[in-house]
């Protein structure tokens, strides 16, 4: 069996977590899969798979080898597609990762317009916190908020977002508008369950960051539910500007304490392979970048 086929087999085993499942996916016999892995381990003089009652999982060496195999196989596939001229026309499935609550009012209109312009592409949307691992997680493009590590690949800046505190007009009419972070002691707040009881709200001070511990009147399971509760006048909420973009634009919420807002954070589209990326990736980045930069959810 060629080394190319060995890499295909091993990558399939790690991806499925099962020798039998890899055999089915590759239309090979289980015995062939077992022999191939054993041959690989003997040639490399290392244990690549750890067998267990629930299947197999890669050893530390196997995990690194699987990642290298996946990258090599993708580059081979890329080369064959380029030679066949398939990179000139965007087709296939494009997987895009987004921060939570970026989708409904910010991203969906852009995605809809892209699909109308490139009807041979289908989109798969995932949500992710932080910076996803593009290759390991099978993600083509990710919209990321925050500072990027050096290993992020290619990145296109689309603007800045910031943490804000806001409340409904009805709430502010009843409880007043806080002028300083200290005024929050006299206000009701809405939090999410993901925030610990000691969760702190951070504000910019003259010399240092100021920390406040709000006492919630309501704690919700999700940030979307907390934002909804804030629009109904339950209390003030702290969120990212894009998370409540629709509510702010429609007047359901109003920002407060703008003069004490913490530092804005950059937002980027990140992807792999640069201009050598497949057509669906290149066209999406080229299509989405100017539209995100022009979107009011992002500041310059």
C-alpha positions in Angstrom: 0.0 0.0 0.0 1.4 3.4 -0.9 2.2 6.0 1.7 -0.5 8.2 0.3 -3.1 5.5 0.9 -1.6 4.8 4.4 -2.1 8.4 5.3 -5.7 8.2 4.0 -6.4 5.1 6.1 -4.8 6.5 9.3 -6.6 9.9 9.0 -9.9 8.1 8.5 -9.3 5.9 11.6 -8.5 8.9 13.8 -11.5 10.9 12.4 -14.0 8.2 13.0 -12.5 6.8 16.2 -13.0 3.3 14.9 -11.2 0.8 12.7 -14.5 -0.7 11.5 -16.0 2.7 10.7 -12.8 3.7 8.8 -13.1 0.4 6.8 -16.7 1.2 5.9 -15.9 4.8 4.9 -13.0 3.8 2.7 -14.7 0.6 1.3 -11.9 -1.6 2.6 -11.9 -4.7 4.8 -11.3 -4.3 8.6 -8.4 -6.6 8.2 -6.8 -4.3 5.6 -7.3 -1.3 7.9 -5.7 -3.2 10.8 -2.7 -4.4 8.7 -2.2 -0.8 7.4 -2.1 0.7 10.9 0.2 -2.1 12.2 2.5 -1.6 9.2 2.7 2.2 9.9 3.5 1.7 13.5 6.2 -0.8 12.7 7.8 1.4 10.0 7.7 4.5 12.3 8.7 2.5 15.4 6.0 4.2 17.4 2.5 3.6 18.8 0.1 5.7 16.9 -3.2 4.3 18.2 -4.4 3.4 21.7 -7.0 0.6 21.6 -9.8 0.7 24.1 -13.3 -0.8 24.8 -15.0 2.1 23.0 -12.8 2.2 19.9 -9.4 3.8 19.3 -7.9 7.1 19.9 -4.5 8.6 18.8 -1.5 8.6 21.0 0.3 11.9 21.3 2.5 10.9 18.4 -0.5 9.6 16.5 -2.3 12.9 17.0 0.6 14.9 15.5 0.9 12.4 12.7 -2.9 12.6 11.9 -2.7 16.3 11.8 0.3 16.2 9.4 -1.6 13.6 7.3 -4.7 15.7 7.1 -2.6 18.7 5.9 -0.7 16.7 3.3 -3.9 15.1 2.0 -5.6 18.5 1.7 -2.6 19.9 -0.2 -2.7 17.0 -2.6 -6.4 17.5 -3.1 -5.8 21.2 -3.6 -3.1 20.5 -6.2 -5.4 18.1 -8.1 -8.3 20.6 -8.0 -6.0 23.4 -9.3 -4.7 21.2 -12.1 -8.3 20.4 -13.1 -9.3 24.1 -13.0 -11.8 23.6 -10.2 -10.4 26.5 -8.2 -11.7 28.9 -10.7 -15.3 28.2 -9.9 -16.5 28.2 -6.2 -18.4 25.0 -5.4 -19.0 22.7 -2.5 -19.5 23.1 1.2 -18.0 26.0 3.1 -17.8 25.8 6.9 -17.8 29.2 8.7 -17.3 29.6 12.4 -18.9 32.6 14.2 -19.0 33.9 17.8 -22.2 33.3 19.6 -25.0 35.8 18.8 -23.1 37.1 15.7 -25.4 35.2 13.4 -29.0 36.5 13.3 -28.8 40.2 12.5 -25.1 40.6 11.5 -24.0 37.6 9.5 -27.2 36.1 8.0 -27.9 38.9 5.5 -24.3 38.7 4.3 -24.5 34.9 4.0 -27.8 35.1 2.1 -26.3 37.6 -0.4 -23.2 35.4 -0.8 -25.3 32.3 -1.6 -27.3 34.2 -4.1 -24.1 35.3 -5.8 -22.5 31.8 -5.7 -25.4 29.3 -5.9 -23.1 26.3 -6.2 -21.7 26.8 -2.7 -23.5 25.6 0.5 -22.8 27.1 3.9 -22.4 25.3 7.2 -22.4 27.7 10.2 -20.9 26.8 13.5 -20.5 28.8 16.7 -17.3 28.9 18.7 -15.8 30.8 21.6 -12.3 32.1 21.2 -10.1 31.2 18.2 -11.0 27.9 16.6 -8.3 25.5 15.2 -9.2 25.7 11.6 -7.5 22.6 10.3 -8.2 20.3 13.3 -11.9 21.4 13.4 -12.5 21.3 9.7 -13.3 25.1 9.5 -12.7 27.0 6.3 -13.3 30.6 7.6 -13.8 32.0 11.1 -15.0 35.3 12.3 -13.0 35.9 15.5 -13.3 38.7 18.1 -10.2 39.4 20.2 -6.5 39.3 19.8 -5.2 36.6 17.5 -2.3 34.2 18.3 0.6 34.1 15.8 -0.6 30.7 14.5 -4.0 32.0 13.3 -3.1 31.8 9.6 -4.3 34.5 7.2 -6.4 37.3 8.7 -8.5 40.1 7.3 -9.5 42.8 9.8 -13.1 43.8 9.6 -13.4 46.4 12.5 -13.7 46.7 16.2 -16.3 45.7 18.8 -16.6 46.8 22.4 -18.2 45.8 25.7 -21.2 47.9 26.6 -23.7 48.3 29.4 -27.3 49.0 28.3 -30.9 49.1 29.5 -34.3 49.6 28.1 -35.8 53.1 27.8 -38.5 52.0 30.3 -36.0 50.7 32.8 -33.9 53.9 32.5 -37.0 56.1 33.0 -37.8 54.3 36.2 -34.4 53.7 37.7 -32.4 56.5 36.2 -29.4 56.5 34.0 -26.1 55.6 35.8 -23.4 58.3 35.4 -20.5 56.4 36.9 -19.8 52.7 37.6 -20.4 53.4 41.3 -24.0 54.2 40.5 -24.5 50.5 39.5 -24.8 49.7 43.2 -28.3 51.2 43.1 -29.3 49.4 39.9 -30.8 46.0 38.9 -28.8 43.8 36.5 -29.3 40.8 34.4 -26.6 38.1 34.0 -26.2 34.8 32.3 -25.6 31.5 34.0 -22.2 31.2 32.4 -21.0 34.1 34.6 -19.8 33.0 38.0 -21.4 34.5 41.2 -18.3 36.6 41.5 -18.5 37.8 37.9 -17.0 41.3 37.5 -17.9 44.1 35.2 -14.8 46.0 34.0 -14.7 49.7 33.3 -11.9 52.1 32.3 -10.8 54.3 35.1 -8.4 57.3 35.1 -5.5 55.3 36.3 -6.5 51.7 36.2 -9.4 49.3 35.4 -12.3 49.5 37.7 -14.1 46.3 38.8 -17.7 46.1 39.8 -19.6 43.1 41.0 -23.3 43.4 40.1 -26.0 41.8 42.1 -28.3 40.2 39.5 -32.1 40.4 39.8 -32.3 37.7 37.1 -29.8 35.1 35.9 -30.6 33.6 32.5 -29.3 30.4 30.8 -28.2 32.2 27.7 -27.0 35.7 26.7 -29.9 35.9 24.2 -32.4 35.3 27.0 -30.6 37.9 29.2 -30.7 40.5 26.4 -34.4 39.8 25.9 -35.0 40.3 29.6 -33.2 43.6 29.5 -35.4 44.8 26.7 -38.4 44.0 28.9 -37.1 46.4 31.6 -35.7 43.8 34.1 -32.4 45.5 34.5 -29.1 46.6 33.0 -27.0 44.1 31.0 -23.4 44.0 29.9 -22.7 42.5 26.6 -20.6 42.9 23.4 -21.9 45.6 21.0 -22.6 43.1 18.2 -24.6 40.8 20.5 -27.3 43.5 21.1 -26.8 45.3 17.7 -30.5 44.8 16.7 -31.9 45.9 20.0 -29.6 49.0 20.0 -30.5 49.9 16.4 -34.2 49.5 17.0 -34.2 51.5 20.3 -35.1 48.5 22.5 -31.9 49.1 24.4 -29.8 52.2 25.1 -26.1 52.3 26.0 -25.0 53.8 29.3 -21.6 54.6 30.8 -20.0 55.0 27.4 -17.3 57.2 28.9 -16.2 54.3 31.0 -16.3 51.6 28.3 -13.5 49.1 28.3 -11.1 48.9 25.4 -12.5 47.8 22.1 -11.4 44.5 20.6 -10.5 43.7 17.0 -12.6 41.4 14.8 -11.0 39.4 11.9 -11.9 36.9 9.3 -9.3 34.1 9.5 -8.6 31.4 7.0 -5.8 29.1 5.7 -3.7 29.1 2.5 -4.2 32.8 1.5 -4.7 33.3 -2.2 -4.0 29.5 -2.7 -7.2 28.7 -0.9 -10.1 27.1 -2.7 -12.4 29.3 -4.7 -15.2 29.1 -2.2 -12.9 30.3 0.5 -11.4 33.1 -1.5 -14.7 34.4 -2.9 -16.3 34.3 0.6 -13.5 36.3 2.2 -13.5 38.8 -0.7 -17.3 39.1 -0.5 -17.8 39.2 3.2 -14.9 41.5 4.3 -16.1 44.8 2.8 -19.7 44.1 3.9 -18.6 43.4 7.5 -16.4 46.5 7.5 -19.4 48.6 6.4 -21.8 47.0 8.9 -22.7 49.3 11.9 -22.0 46.5 14.3 -18.3 47.1 13.7 -16.5 50.4 14.3 -13.3 51.5 12.6 
